[in-house]
Amino acid sequence: MTTVISTATTASAVAAPQWRIDTDCRAAARAALAAGADQLHLDYGGAHRGPPLSDPVVLRAAEAVSGEIPVPVLTVNHLNDIGLALGQGTANPAAMDLLMRALECARRLGVAVLHVPGFRRSLPTTADMRAGTVEVLRNVCAHLVGVDLLVAYESPLGPHDSLALAHAVDHPALRLVLDTGNLLDAGLQPLAFAEVVGRAGLLLPDVHVKDSASTTAPSADGLPTLLRASRARSVLVENDYRERPDRLREDIALCRHAAETCHLKDAP
């Protein structure tokens, strides 16, 4: 597998997640901008997550939003509801169909990353589920010919298991996502994940920061070290802001300060 290691050492942008703010991307964009976010990550939608982005009216709204605030990532959270893989270790056709529609929307929007989560019904907890997940990711990556796009996979797997899955996919467009809350809930340390996956050149330079079951994030103390170790170029704050718009501003400010602290320590 060809690997590319980023030379970036600081986080310069703080992003907000539409799916934690509002199912309406326009309302989410307004809230993100008001809270001081530099970027907005969009959700493809579907089911209880709001209308899918492939709906022409919704896609036009998303295109308008991308003219107001940078949209570098499209996330397909609905995969957690339907499952990436089937029990016999093969790709779920419904998941592949969803990802193909999302990929077309990603192309229309010009995003840099298609984010594929592996939680709830997509949890890679068995050998069959991992095999099916590998098949899905390999198939999606195969459709990236002529497209400047990364596929970012996130799961609660530890760094070595995550790397094994990525090596099985064996495609240079695949990256792995570091999410502080999900890793801590799985009994793993985000810093160790950053170091191991980062050395392999497969860590997405976009750290996700949110609460775990037992900790509050972001941590003003440990975040600069994590950003430095992960060579992050951006941070996504991912707590639930639907009823707490004040916390969105607080989290963005804390992450921005951590990025600036990281930058100051790295400066010559």
PASEBA-1860 file (N, C-alpha, C; in nm, 3 decimals):
! residues 268
1> MTTVISTA> 0.084/-0.121/0.000/0.000/0.000/0.000/0.087/0.125/0.000 ~ 0.057/0.219/-0.087/0.129/0.345/-0.088/0.079/0.432/0.025 ~ 0.171/0.491/0.102/0.130/0.576/0.213/0.189/0.714/0.194 ~ 0.116/0.812/0.243/0.161/0.950/0.235/0.155/1.009/0.374 ~ 0.264/1.065/0.420/0.268/1.125/0.552/0.264/1.276/0.537 ~ 0.167/1.338/0.601/0.152/1.482/0.592/0.269/1.552/0.661 ~ 0.308/1.666/0.608/0.412/1.746/0.671/0.353/1.852/0.762 ~ 0.220/1.863/0.767/0.157/1.963/0.853/0.175/1.925/0.999
9> TTASAVAA> 0.201/2.024/1.082/0.224/1.997/1.224/0.129/2.073/1.313 ~ 0.043/2.154/1.257/-0.047/2.231/1.341/-0.189/2.224/1.287 ~ -0.285/2.245/1.376/-0.424/2.252/1.335/-0.459/2.398/1.311 ~ -0.505/2.432/1.193/-0.530/2.572/1.161/-0.678/2.603/1.147 ~ -0.764/2.502/1.142/-0.907/2.525/1.121/-0.987/2.446/1.223 ~ -1.099/2.502/1.264/-1.192/2.433/1.354/-1.326/2.420/1.282 ~ -1.376/2.297/1.276/-1.498/2.268/1.201/-1.613/2.232/1.295 ~ -1.735/2.254/1.248/-1.856/2.218/1.322/-1.931/2.110/1.244
17> PQWRIDTD> -2.004/2.021/1.314/-2.075/1.911/1.248/-2.223/1.941/1.229 ~ -2.269/1.939/1.106/-2.411/1.967/1.081/-2.501/1.875/1.162 ~ -2.467/1.743/1.168/-2.554/1.645/1.231/-2.568/1.664/1.381 ~ -2.483/1.748/1.440/-2.494/1.777/1.583/-2.555/1.915/1.608 ~ -2.601/1.978/1.498/-2.657/2.114/1.510/-2.800/2.119/1.458 ~ -2.820/2.082/1.331/-2.953/2.091/1.269/-2.956/2.007/1.143 ~ -3.069/1.941/1.115/-3.081/1.863/0.991/-3.086/1.954/0.869 ~ -3.121/2.080/0.887/-3.121/2.178/0.778/-2.980/2.234/0.766
25> CRAAARAA> -2.915/2.211/0.653/-2.776/2.254/0.639/-2.761/2.405/0.644 ~ -2.864/2.478/0.600/-2.856/2.624/0.605/-2.859/2.674/0.748 ~ -2.945/2.616/0.831/-2.950/2.654/0.972/-2.820/2.616/1.042 ~ -2.766/2.499/1.008/-2.640/2.455/1.068/-2.526/2.549/1.030 ~ -2.525/2.592/0.905/-2.420/2.684/0.860/-2.427/2.816/0.934 ~ -2.548/2.868/0.952/-2.563/2.994/1.025/-2.512/2.981/1.168 ~ -2.548/2.868/1.232/-2.505/2.847/1.371/-2.353/2.830/1.379 ~ -2.296/2.758/1.283/-2.151/2.736/1.282/-2.076/2.868/1.266
33> LAAGADQL> -2.120/2.949/1.172/-2.055/3.078/1.150/-2.070/3.169/1.272 ~ -2.188/3.169/1.333/-2.211/3.254/1.449/-2.124/3.212/1.566 ~ -2.093/3.083/1.573/-2.009/3.032/1.684/-1.861/3.044/1.655 ~ -1.825/3.089/1.535/-1.684/3.112/1.503/-1.615/2.997/1.431 ~ -1.691/2.902/1.376/-1.630/2.789/1.306/-1.570/2.836/1.173 ~ -1.462/2.768/1.132/-1.399/2.795/1.004/-1.457/2.709/0.894 ~ -1.512/2.592/0.931/-1.560/2.496/0.833/-1.687/2.429/0.886 ~ -1.759/2.365/0.793/-1.877/2.287/0.829/-1.868/2.151/0.762
41> HLDYGGAH> -1.882/2.044/0.840/-1.891/1.909/0.785/-2.038/1.877/0.765 ~ -2.075/1.837/0.645/-2.214/1.807/0.613/-2.245/1.660/0.630 ~ -2.371/1.631/0.662/-2.420/1.494/0.671/-2.503/1.464/0.547 ~ -2.485/1.345/0.490/-2.563/1.307/0.373/-2.712/1.302/0.405 ~ -2.748/1.266/0.529/-2.888/1.259/0.568/-2.948/1.122/0.543 ~ -3.079/1.116/0.550/-3.151/0.990/0.533/-3.222/0.948/0.658 ~ -3.339/0.890/0.643/-3.421/0.843/0.757/-3.443/0.958/0.855 ~ -3.420/0.933/0.984/-3.445/1.035/1.086/-3.340/1.144/1.086
49> RGPPLSDP> -3.242/1.134/0.995/-3.134/1.232/0.990/-3.165/1.347/0.895 ~ -3.287/1.353/0.847/-3.325/1.458/0.755/-3.323/1.410/0.611 ~ -3.371/1.490/0.517/-3.377/1.448/0.377/-3.237/1.423/0.322 ~ -3.221/1.322/0.236/-3.088/1.291/0.182/-3.038/1.400/0.089 ~ -2.908/1.414/0.084/-2.845/1.519/0.005/-2.867/1.498/-0.144 ~ -2.900/1.375/-0.184/-2.926/1.349/-0.326/-3.058/1.408/-0.373 ~ -3.143/1.453/-0.281/-3.263/1.526/-0.320/-3.218/1.658/-0.384 ~ -3.264/1.688/-0.505/-3.213/1.806/-0.577/-3.226/1.936/-0.499
57> VVLRAAEA> -3.336/1.954/-0.427/-3.355/2.078/-0.351/-3.253/2.086/-0.238 ~ -3.231/1.975/-0.169/-3.135/1.973/-0.058/-2.993/1.994/-0.110 ~ -2.960/1.932/-0.222/-2.826/1.948/-0.279/-2.801/2.092/-0.321 ~ -2.901/2.157/-0.378/-2.884/2.299/-0.415/-2.860/2.384/-0.292 ~ -2.930/2.352/-0.183/-2.908/2.426/-0.058/-2.766/2.404/-0.006 ~ -2.719/2.280/-0.016/-2.583/2.249/0.029/-2.479/2.321/-0.057 ~ -2.504/2.328/-0.187/-2.412/2.400/-0.275/-2.409/2.549/-0.238 ~ -2.523/2.605/-0.203/-2.527/2.745/-0.161/-2.451/2.764/-0.030
65> VSGEIPVP> -2.468/2.669/0.063/-2.398/2.675/0.191/-2.247/2.672/0.171 ~ -2.201/2.587/0.078/-2.057/2.575/0.055/-1.996/2.702/0.000 ~ -2.080/2.793/-0.050/-2.031/2.923/-0.093/-2.019/3.022/0.022 ~ -2.076/2.987/0.138/-2.072/3.075/0.255/-1.969/3.031/0.358 ~ -1.945/2.899/0.367/-1.849/2.844/0.462/-1.787/2.721/0.398 ~ -1.656/2.703/0.409/-1.593/2.586/0.347/-1.653/2.454/0.398 ~ -1.677/2.361/0.307/-1.732/2.229/0.340/-1.632/2.124/0.290 ~ -1.536/2.083/0.374/-1.434/1.990/0.328/-1.473/1.843/0.338
73> VLTVNHLN> -1.580/1.812/0.416/-1.612/1.672/0.446/-1.761/1.647/0.429 ~ -1.794/1.533/0.367/-1.931/1.483/0.363/-1.934/1.351/0.439 ~ -2.016/1.344/0.542/-2.024/1.226/0.628/-2.152/1.149/0.599 ~ -2.142/1.016/0.595/-2.259/0.933/0.565/-2.299/0.858/0.692 ~ -2.354/0.932/0.787/-2.390/0.875/0.917/-2.502/0.772/0.909 ~ -2.582/0.777/0.802/-2.692/0.681/0.786/-2.640/0.537/0.775 ~ -2.513/0.520/0.743/-2.454/0.386/0.738/-2.459/0.318/0.874 ~ -2.456/0.396/0.981/-2.468/0.338/1.115/-2.606/0.279/1.139
81> DIGLALGQ> -2.705/0.323/1.063/-2.842/0.275/1.079/-2.869/0.148/0.997 ~ -2.798/0.131/0.885/-2.828/0.019/0.797/-2.721/-0.089/0.797 ~ -2.597/-0.055/0.835/-2.490/-0.153/0.841/-2.409/-0.161/0.714 ~ -2.277/-0.155/0.728/-2.188/-0.163/0.612/-2.183/-0.303/0.553 ~ -2.191/-0.404/0.641/-2.168/-0.541/0.597/-2.283/-0.632/0.637 ~ -2.291/-0.745/0.567/-2.387/-0.850/0.601/-2.319/-0.955/0.687 ~ -2.398/-1.037/0.753/-2.345/-1.133/0.848/-2.248/-1.234/0.790 ~ -2.260/-1.263/0.660/-2.174/-1.364/0.599/-2.042/-1.308/0.548
89> GTANPAAM> -2.011/-1.183/0.585/-1.882/-1.127/0.549/-1.875/-1.060/0.415 ~ -1.987/-1.015/0.364/-1.991/-0.946/0.236/-2.047/-0.805/0.254 ~ -2.025/-0.722/0.154/-2.076/-0.585/0.158/-2.228/-0.584/0.157 ~ -2.286/-0.492/0.231/-2.430/-0.473/0.229/-2.465/-0.393/0.103 ~ -2.543/-0.450/0.010/-2.577/-0.377/-0.112/-2.644/-0.242/-0.085 ~ -2.724/-0.233/0.021/-2.788/-0.106/0.055/-2.685/-0.002/0.094 ~ -2.579/-0.045/0.164/-2.473/0.047/0.202/-2.395/0.094/0.080 ~ -2.369/0.002/-0.014/-2.298/0.040/-0.135/-2.380/0.139/-0.218
97> DLLMRALE> -2.509/0.115/-0.227/-2.595/0.207/-0.301/-2.593/0.346/-0.237 ~ -2.603/0.348/-0.105/-2.599/0.476/-0.033/-2.467/0.548/-0.057 ~ -2.357/0.475/-0.051/-2.226/0.537/-0.069/-2.206/0.587/-0.212 ~ -2.260/0.518/-0.310/-2.247/0.566/-0.447/-2.323/0.698/-0.467 ~ -2.440/0.707/-0.405/-2.516/0.832/-0.414/-2.444/0.944/-0.338 ~ -2.387/0.909/-0.223/-2.312/1.009/-0.146/-2.187/1.053/-0.220 ~ -2.121/0.959/-0.287/-2.001/0.993/-0.363/-2.032/1.092/-0.475 ~ -2.145/1.074/-0.542/-2.184/1.168/-0.647/-2.209/1.307/-0.588
105> CARRLGVA> -2.271/1.312/-0.470/-2.294/1.440/-0.404/-2.161/1.503/-0.363 ~ -2.068/1.421/-0.315/-1.936/1.472/-0.276/-1.866/1.535/-0.395 ~ -1.879/1.471/-0.512/-1.821/1.527/-0.633/-1.885/1.661/-0.668 ~ -2.017/1.667/-0.656/-2.088/1.791/-0.689/-2.045/1.905/-0.596 ~ -2.025/1.873/-0.470/-1.990/1.974/-0.371/-1.840/2.007/-0.370 ~ -1.760/1.920/-0.429/-1.616/1.944/-0.431/-1.549/1.925/-0.297 ~ -1.605/1.836/-0.214/-1.544/1.813/-0.083/-1.415/1.734/-0.100 ~ -1.331/1.735/0.003/-1.203/1.665/-0.002/-1.210/1.526/0.058
113> VLHVPGFR> -1.311/1.502/0.144/-1.317/1.376/0.219/-1.459/1.323/0.223 ~ -1.474/1.192/0.195/-1.599/1.121/0.217/-1.580/1.038/0.343 ~ -1.654/1.069/0.448/-1.635/1.006/0.578/-1.731/0.888/0.594 ~ -1.674/0.769/0.619/-1.750/0.646/0.633/-1.739/0.598/0.778 ~ -1.845/0.608/0.858/-1.839/0.565/0.998/-1.871/0.417/1.013 ~ -1.817/0.356/1.118/-1.841/0.215/1.146/-1.889/0.191/1.287 ~ -2.010/0.235/1.316/-2.067/0.222/1.450/-2.207/0.161/1.443 ~ -2.260/0.129/1.562/-2.392/0.068/1.573/-2.405/-0.053/1.480
121> RSLPTTAD> -2.488/-0.048/1.377/-2.507/-0.165/1.290/-2.387/-0.188/1.198 ~ -2.293/-0.094/1.196/-2.172/-0.111/1.115/-2.050/-0.146/1.200 ~ -2.068/-0.176/1.326/-1.954/-0.207/1.413/-1.876/-0.327/1.359 ~ -1.745/-0.313/1.342/-1.663/-0.424/1.290/-1.618/-0.517/1.402 ~ -1.714/-0.576/1.472/-1.683/-0.654/1.593/-1.652/-0.800/1.564 ~ -1.682/-0.849/1.445/-1.654/-0.988/1.410/-1.570/-0.994/1.283 ~ -1.510/-1.111/1.259/-1.429/-1.128/1.138/-1.514/-1.107/1.014 ~ -1.640/-1.154/1.015/-1.728/-1.137/0.900/-1.761/-0.990/0.876
129> MRAGTVEV> -1.789/-0.917/0.984/-1.819/-0.775/0.969/-1.698/-0.698/0.916 ~ -1.579/-0.737/0.961/-1.458/-0.670/0.911/-1.436/-0.702/0.764 ~ -1.459/-0.827/0.726/-1.442/-0.865/0.585/-1.540/-0.788/0.497 ~ -1.664/-0.776/0.542/-1.762/-0.700/0.465/-1.729/-0.554/0.458 ~ -1.676/-0.499/0.567/-1.635/-0.359/0.570/-1.521/-0.335/0.473 ~ -1.425/-0.425/0.470/-1.314/-0.415/0.375/-1.366/-0.414/0.232 ~ -1.462/-0.501/0.203/-1.519/-0.506/0.067/-1.586/-0.375/0.031 ~ -1.663/-0.319/0.124/-1.730/-0.190/0.098/-1.627/-0.082/0.069
137> LRNVCAHL> -1.528/-0.067/0.157/-1.429/0.039/0.141/-1.348/0.021/0.013 ~ -1.314/-0.103/-0.019/-1.239/-0.129/-0.142/-1.322/-0.089/-0.265 ~ -1.451/-0.123/-0.263/-1.538/-0.089/-0.376/-1.555/0.062/-0.392 ~ -1.570/0.132/-0.279/-1.585/0.277/-0.286/-1.457/0.339/-0.342 ~ -1.344/0.297/-0.290/-1.217/0.352/-0.337/-1.196/0.325/-0.486 ~ -1.246/0.213/-0.535/-1.231/0.179/-0.676/-1.305/0.276/-0.767 ~ -1.400/0.351/-0.711/-1.478/0.447/-0.790/-1.416/0.588/-0.785 ~ -1.295/0.600/-0.733/-1.234/0.731/-0.719/-1.140/0.767/-0.834
145> VGVDLLVA> -1.143/0.688/-0.940/-1.056/0.714/-1.054/-1.085/0.854/-1.110 ~ -0.982/0.936/-1.116/-0.998/1.070/-1.169/-1.061/1.168/-1.072 ~ -1.079/1.126/-0.945/-1.141/1.212/-0.844/-1.041/1.238/-0.731 ~ -1.019/1.364/-0.700/-0.926/1.401/-0.593/-1.002/1.400/-0.460 ~ -1.016/1.281/-0.403/-1.101/1.263/-0.284/-1.042/1.153/-0.196 ~ -1.044/1.175/-0.065/-1.004/1.072/0.030/-1.129/1.006/0.088 ~ -1.118/0.878/0.122/-1.221/0.807/0.196/-1.168/0.788/0.338 ~ -1.239/0.842/0.435/-1.196/0.835/0.575/-1.286/0.738/0.652
153> YESPLGPH> -1.224/0.636/0.711/-1.301/0.536/0.786/-1.279/0.556/0.935 ~ -1.389/0.550/1.011/-1.381/0.566/1.156/-1.452/0.450/1.224 ~ -1.390/0.395/1.327/-1.450/0.287/1.405/-1.387/0.289/1.544 ~ -1.439/0.206/1.636/-1.378/0.198/1.770/-1.264/0.096/1.777 ~ -1.214/0.049/1.663/-1.102/-0.044/1.664/-0.975/0.026/1.712 ~ -0.888/-0.049/1.776/-0.760/0.004/1.818/-0.669/0.030/1.700 ~ -0.552/0.091/1.723/-0.467/0.129/1.611/-0.417/0.012/1.527 ~ -0.381/-0.099/1.589/-0.328/-0.211/1.513/-0.437/-0.281/1.432
161> DSLALAHA> -0.555/-0.299/1.492/-0.666/-0.358/1.417/-0.713/-0.264/1.305 ~ -0.711/-0.134/1.332/-0.749/-0.038/1.229/-0.652/-0.044/1.111 ~ -0.524/-0.054/1.141/-0.424/-0.063/1.034/-0.439/-0.193/0.956 ~ -0.469/-0.302/1.026/-0.488/-0.429/0.956/-0.604/-0.420/0.857 ~ -0.713/-0.354/0.899/-0.828/-0.337/0.811/-0.790/-0.249/0.691 ~ -0.718/-0.140/0.718/-0.678/-0.049/0.610/-0.584/-0.118/0.512 ~ -0.491/-0.199/0.562/-0.399/-0.270/0.474/-0.473/-0.373/0.389 ~ -0.581/-0.429/0.445/-0.662/-0.524/0.366/-0.733/-0.453/0.252
169> VDHPALRL> -0.777/-0.329/0.275/-0.839/-0.250/0.167/-0.734/-0.217/0.060 ~ -0.615/-0.177/0.106/-0.499/-0.155/0.018/-0.528/-0.055/-0.093 ~ -0.564/0.068/-0.052/-0.587/0.174/-0.151/-0.529/0.304/-0.097 ~ -0.455/0.379/-0.179/-0.389/0.501/-0.130/-0.484/0.613/-0.090 ~ -0.613/0.604/-0.125/-0.708/0.710/-0.090/-0.769/0.689/0.048 ~ -0.743/0.576/0.112/-0.805/0.547/0.242/-0.724/0.608/0.357 ~ -0.796/0.670/0.452/-0.735/0.720/0.574/-0.820/0.674/0.693 ~ -0.762/0.680/0.811/-0.829/0.642/0.935/-0.852/0.766/1.021
177> VLDTGNLL> -0.967/0.770/1.088/-1.009/0.886/1.166/-0.983/0.864/1.314 ~ -0.930/0.967/1.379/-0.912/0.966/1.524/-1.024/1.048/1.587 ~ -1.103/0.982/1.672/-1.211/1.048/1.746/-1.186/1.023/1.894 ~ -1.165/1.130/1.971/-1.125/1.115/2.111/-1.230/1.041/2.193 ~ -1.356/1.081/2.180/-1.461/1.020/2.263/-1.482/0.874/2.233 ~ -1.487/0.839/2.105/-1.510/0.699/2.067/-1.396/0.609/2.109 ~ -1.273/0.657/2.097/-1.157/0.576/2.138/-1.156/0.556/2.289 ~ -1.182/0.663/2.364/-1.184/0.650/2.510/-1.294/0.556/2.556
185> DAGLQPLA> -1.411/0.563/2.492/-1.520/0.473/2.527/-1.485/0.327/2.498 ~ -1.396/0.305/2.402/-1.352/0.169/2.368/-1.233/0.125/2.454 ~ -1.193/0.207/2.550/-1.082/0.174/2.638/-0.946/0.198/2.575 ~ -0.941/0.287/2.475/-0.817/0.314/2.403/-0.770/0.457/2.429 ~ -0.643/0.482/2.406/-0.587/0.615/2.427/-0.569/0.687/2.293 ~ -0.631/0.803/2.275/-0.618/0.876/2.148/-0.473/0.906/2.110 ~ -0.389/0.939/2.207/-0.250/0.972/2.174/-0.178/0.851/2.115 ~ -0.200/0.733/2.173/-0.138/0.612/2.120/-0.188/0.583/1.979
193> FAEVVGRA> -0.317/0.604/1.955/-0.375/0.584/1.821/-0.307/0.678/1.722 ~ -0.291/0.804/1.762/-0.229/0.902/1.673/-0.086/0.862/1.639 ~ -0.012/0.814/1.737/0.128/0.780/1.715/0.143/0.658/1.624 ~ 0.066/0.553/1.651/0.079/0.429/1.575/0.028/0.446/1.432 ~ -0.093/0.500/1.417/-0.151/0.516/1.284/-0.076/0.625/1.206 ~ -0.033/0.729/1.278/0.044/0.835/1.213/0.174/0.785/1.154 ~ 0.244/0.696/1.225/0.369/0.641/1.173/0.347/0.562/1.044 ~ 0.228/0.504/1.029/0.196/0.429/0.908/0.153/0.520/0.793
201> GLLLPDVH> 0.137/0.649/0.820/0.097/0.744/0.716/-0.048/0.737/0.678 ~ -0.132/0.677/0.765/-0.272/0.656/0.729/-0.370/0.735/0.817 ~ -0.321/0.827/0.897/-0.408/0.905/0.985/-0.461/1.027/0.911 ~ -0.594/1.041/0.909/-0.652/1.162/0.851/-0.610/1.282/0.935 ~ -0.560/1.388/0.874/-0.514/1.504/0.953/-0.629/1.593/0.999 ~ -0.731/1.530/1.052/-0.851/1.600/1.100/-0.898/1.527/1.226 ~ -0.868/1.581/1.343/-0.901/1.516/1.469/-1.043/1.550/1.511 ~ -1.120/1.447/1.550/-1.255/1.467/1.603/-1.248/1.471/1.755
209> VKDSASTT> -1.309/1.572/1.813/-1.301/1.592/1.958/-1.441/1.595/2.017 ~ -1.469/1.503/2.108/-1.598/1.505/2.177/-1.588/1.431/2.310 ~ -1.692/1.446/2.392/-1.697/1.380/2.523/-1.695/1.228/2.506 ~ -1.635/1.162/2.604/-1.656/1.018/2.619/-1.758/1.000/2.729 ~ -1.787/0.876/2.764/-1.885/0.851/2.870/-1.838/0.903/3.004 ~ -1.707/0.915/3.022/-1.653/0.952/3.154/-1.570/1.080/3.153 ~ -1.547/1.140/3.036/-1.466/1.260/3.031/-1.536/1.367/2.948 ~ -1.499/1.491/2.975/-1.551/1.603/2.898/-1.443/1.649/2.801
217> APSADGLP> -1.480/1.671/2.678/-1.385/1.715/2.576/-1.435/1.845/2.512 ~ -1.346/1.930/2.464/-1.202/1.908/2.459/-1.132/1.935/2.591 ~ -1.018/1.871/2.611/-0.936/1.893/2.729/-0.835/2.001/2.697 ~ -0.838/2.108/2.773/-0.745/2.218/2.748/-0.601/2.176/2.773 ~ -0.581/2.073/2.855/-0.445/2.031/2.890/-0.384/1.939/2.785 ~ -0.457/1.836/2.744/-0.399/1.734/2.658/-0.415/1.756/2.510 ~ -0.502/1.847/2.468/-0.532/1.862/2.326/-0.414/1.910/2.242 ~ -0.335/2.009/2.286/-0.221/2.051/2.203/-0.125/1.936/2.174
225> TLLRASRA> -0.100/1.850/2.273/-0.011/1.736/2.251/-0.069/1.641/2.147 ~ -0.201/1.617/2.154/-0.266/1.529/2.059/-0.262/1.588/1.918 ~ -0.286/1.716/1.906/-0.282/1.780/1.775/-0.142/1.773/1.714 ~ -0.042/1.789/1.798/0.095/1.782/1.749/0.128/1.640/1.704 ~ 0.090/1.542/1.785/0.122/1.402/1.752/0.049/1.357/1.625 ~ -0.072/1.409/1.604/-0.151/1.367/1.488/-0.123/1.451/1.364 ~ -0.038/1.552/1.376/-0.008/1.643/1.264/-0.136/1.699/1.204 ~ -0.229/1.734/1.291/-0.363/1.775/1.247/-0.362/1.908/1.175
233> RSVLVEND> -0.436/1.915/1.068/-0.458/2.040/0.997/-0.592/2.103/1.036 ~ -0.680/2.024/1.099/-0.809/2.076/1.142/-0.862/1.993/1.257 ~ -0.960/2.050/1.327/-1.026/1.983/1.439/-1.176/1.993/1.417 ~ -1.246/1.882/1.435/-1.392/1.883/1.433/-1.443/1.870/1.576 ~ -1.519/1.968/1.624/-1.583/1.956/1.755/-1.714/1.881/1.734 ~ -1.738/1.777/1.813/-1.849/1.687/1.779/-1.938/1.652/1.897 ~ -1.951/1.741/1.992/-2.051/1.719/2.096/-2.189/1.755/2.041 ~ -2.293/1.729/2.119/-2.429/1.755/2.073/-2.465/1.901/2.104
241> YRERPDRL> -2.486/1.979/1.998/-2.512/2.122/2.016/-2.655/2.160/1.983 ~ -2.741/2.061/1.961/-2.878/2.093/1.921/-2.953/2.173/2.027 ~ -2.924/2.144/2.153/-2.986/2.219/2.262/-2.886/2.306/2.335 ~ -2.759/2.306/2.289/-2.654/2.381/2.357/-2.569/2.461/2.260 ~ -2.628/2.559/2.192/-2.548/2.639/2.099/-2.435/2.714/2.169 ~ -2.452/2.743/2.298/-2.345/2.810/2.373/-2.221/2.721/2.383 ~ -2.244/2.590/2.395/-2.130/2.500/2.407/-2.053/2.490/2.275 ~ -2.122/2.504/2.162/-2.053/2.503/2.034/-1.948/2.613/2.030
249> REDIALCR> -1.984/2.731/2.071/-1.888/2.842/2.074/-1.773/2.812/2.171 ~ -1.806/2.755/2.287/-1.703/2.724/2.386/-1.604/2.620/2.333 ~ -1.657/2.514/2.270/-1.570/2.409/2.218/-1.481/2.461/2.106 ~ -1.537/2.542/2.019/-1.458/2.599/1.910/-1.346/2.686/1.966 ~ -1.377/2.767/2.067/-1.275/2.854/2.126/-1.165/2.773/2.193 ~ -1.202/2.665/2.262/-1.101/2.581/2.327/-1.011/2.513/2.225 ~ -1.069/2.463/2.118/-0.989/2.396/2.015/-0.901/2.496/1.941 ~ -0.952/2.614/1.917/-0.870/2.716/1.850/-0.751/2.754/1.938
257> HAAETCHL> -0.774/2.767/2.066/-0.665/2.800/2.158/-0.562/2.687/2.160 ~ -0.609/2.562/2.160/-0.518/2.448/2.160/-0.434/2.446/2.032 ~ -0.497/2.476/1.919/-0.424/2.479/1.792/-0.319/2.589/1.793 ~ -0.354/2.705/1.849/-0.259/2.816/1.857/-0.145/2.781/1.952 ~ -0.175/2.714/2.063/-0.072/2.672/2.157/0.023/2.574/2.091 ~ -0.033/2.480/2.014/0.046/2.382/1.941/0.139/2.455/1.842 ~ 0.084/2.552/1.773/0.159/2.626/1.674/0.274/2.702/1.740 ~ 0.248/2.766/1.856/0.350/2.841/1.925/0.465/2.751/1.971
265> KDAP> 0.431/2.630/2.018/0.534/2.539/2.065/0.617/2.483/1.949 ~ 0.555/2.475/1.829/0.624/2.421/1.713/0.704/2.528/1.638 ~ 0.674/2.654/1.667/0.739/2.761/1.593/0.888/2.768/1.625 ~ 0.972/2.805/1.526/1.117/2.811/1.550/1.151/2.925/1.644
END
